[in-house]
């Protein structure tokens, strides 16, 4: 479902999948400008609710949102770890990004490899680049 009105109605009625889909649809409008606090809060709120409900993709997307948009690795790590432990390849790839950023190359490679093994092309590319840089 991609109709924003229907997604919002379903999300407000407690449909966790709709919460994630609405958040991702709204997130497309984020540009990184400073006047987006309200939109960021709405996206973060829907993802937070879905993650708190235990929705696997919601957990992964919330962790990714915390890392990429709110730039809060401390808050992002537990959500990303939870999603990665549940087999979410995209969360594994983002964990690779986080650990690469934090300078923990061994953990970055571990998470990139895990995601790459599940077919994540982002992780495959980053693992190859990290291998070229570090041997």
C-alpha positions, 0 to 999 in steps of 0.5 A: 500500500502506498497511499499515504492517507490509507497508510496513516489510517492503518498506522493510527489504528495500530497496524505495525507494518503500516507504521513502517511503510508510512515512516519510509514514505515520509522519510523520502521527503527528508532532505537534510535541511535544518527545518525538518525537525517535525518531519524527522520526529514523525518518521522517528516516532512511527519507526520507534513504535514499530520497533517497540512492538518487535516488528523485525523490519521496524527494528532495523529501520529504526536503528538505521534512522537513529544512525543516519538521520539523528546521528546517534550511534549509542542509541542506534547500536542496540536496535541494529544489533537486535535486528542483525541478531534476527537476521536482518541483512540491512541492519548487519550492513549498517552495523558494518558502517557504524563499526567502520566509522568508529574505527573497529575494522574487525567488527566492521568486516564481521558485520559486512561479511554477515550481510554480504553472505545474505546477498546485501550488495552494499555490504559486499561493496564496503567489505571489498573496499575495506579489504583493499584498504586494510588487507 
